[in-house]
Amino acid sequence: MNLKISRLAVPAIINVFFIIVLIATVSSCHSNQQQSAVSPAIVQAASEADSTKPKFTVAMVDNKMDPSCGMPLTAGIGDTVHFKGKVYGFCSDECKQIFLKNPDSLSKKVVMK
């Protein structure tokens, strides 16, 4: 009788073994995915490194000086505007907003390249 019980128990033991292996495999894959995810600190460091690069360069604009305040654009360009086929650079968004209030008048005073 012991022989019959062990023959019946073998398939059940094999099934339990495969279930345990399957659970272990799935849980190890899940933990590997969590470890391979990019940490927020790395993403923040990458975005800070990108933010130090200028968005605009003097080569991208047609003027030499900010039309609103007269600052040389070699000091840095904060924003741009396309107006009458030209690309105007500004040292800041505030200067851009001043220009947009009266672009016809200010565009006549601009020193172009």
Helices and strands as residue ranges (DSSP letters): H 2-36, H 40-51, G 58-60, G 73-75, E 79-83, E 86-90, H 93-101, H 103-108
